[in-house]
Amino acid sequence: MIINIGEYVHIIHRQLFQSDAQRHFVGTVEGHEGNLIRVKGYLFAMDSSHSQFVRREQLRTRIVALSDAVIVNVLPSHVKIDHITYTHRPNGDIHITDGTDWRFDITHL
């Protein structure tokens, strides 16, 4: 498997239709088998009334199938995933950060 246990990942669930919910997941890989990964972390969903991603506070465990329906970004090991937030820039760019100098531009993903 190309993803290792203990790695931090940022998963974007692709929208197949315009009306599909925009969801992202940030977490730690707990296991993998075939094209499935078990990830523990936080769901970020688009709040359509404010056009911003909002983190759901409940810690979740998800099984994600690695397929064309998701984009998986492996995050650096120093990232504090419990502190990740989304920053929506005035020009429309979207960055994620953990409150340190690290940030990741997800505008075009």
C-alpha positions in Angstrom: 0.0 0.0 0.0 1.3 3.4 -0.9 -0.3 5.0 2.2 1.2 4.1 5.6 -0.4 3.7 9.0 0.1 6.8 11.0 0.3 9.2 8.1 -1.9 12.3 8.0 -4.2 12.6 5.0 -6.6 15.3 3.6 -9.3 13.6 1.6 -11.6 15.5 -0.8 -14.8 13.7 -1.8 -15.4 14.7 -5.5 -18.8 16.2 -6.4 -20.3 14.1 -9.1 -23.2 16.5 -9.4 -23.6 20.2 -8.7 -26.1 19.4 -5.9 -23.7 16.9 -4.1 -22.5 18.0 -0.7 -18.9 19.3 -0.6 -17.1 17.2 2.0 -13.4 16.9 3.1 -11.9 14.7 5.7 -8.6 15.2 7.7 -7.3 12.4 9.7 -4.7 9.7 10.6 -4.5 6.5 8.7 -5.2 3.6 11.2 -5.1 0.7 8.7 -5.5 -0.3 5.1 -6.5 -3.3 3.1 -6.6 -3.4 -0.7 -8.0 -0.1 -1.9 -9.6 0.7 1.5 -8.2 2.9 4.2 -9.4 3.3 7.8 -9.0 7.0 8.9 -9.8 8.7 12.2 -10.3 12.4 12.1 -12.6 15.3 11.3 -15.2 16.0 8.7 -15.2 19.4 7.1 -18.5 20.3 5.2 -19.4 23.3 3.1 -21.8 25.6 5.0 -23.8 26.9 2.0 -25.2 29.9 3.9 -21.6 31.2 4.4 -19.9 29.5 1.5 -17.2 28.2 3.9 -16.0 24.8 5.1 -16.8 24.2 8.7 -15.3 21.5 10.9 -17.7 19.1 12.6 -16.5 18.7 16.2 -17.1 15.0 16.6 -14.1 12.8 16.0 -15.0 10.1 13.5 -13.6 6.9 12.0 -14.2 6.4 8.4 -13.5 3.7 5.8 -12.6 5.3 2.5 -12.3 3.5 -0.8 -9.4 4.9 -2.8 -10.9 5.5 -6.2 -11.6 8.3 -8.7 -14.3 9.6 -6.3 -11.7 10.9 -3.9 -8.5 13.0 -3.9 -6.1 12.0 -1.2 -3.3 14.4 -0.1 -0.7 13.2 2.3 0.1 15.9 4.8 3.5 16.5 6.5 4.1 14.6 9.7 4.6 17.8 11.7 1.0 19.1 10.9 -1.3 19.3 14.0 -4.4 17.8 12.5 -6.5 18.6 15.5 -5.9 22.3 14.8 -6.6 22.4 11.1 -8.9 25.2 9.9 -9.8 26.5 6.5 -9.0 30.0 5.4 -11.1 31.5 2.6 -9.1 34.3 0.9 -10.9 37.3 -0.7 -9.7 36.3 -4.2 -11.5 32.9 -3.8 -8.5 30.8 -2.8 -8.9 28.2 0.0 -6.0 27.3 2.3 -5.9 24.9 5.1 -3.6 25.6 8.1 -2.9 24.2 11.5 -2.2 27.6 13.1 1.6 27.4 12.5 3.5 28.7 9.4 2.3 25.6 7.5 -0.5 26.0 5.0 -1.8 24.0 2.0 -3.5 25.5 -1.0 -6.5 23.5 -2.0 -8.1 26.0 -4.3 -7.8 24.0 -7.5 -8.1 20.4 -6.2 
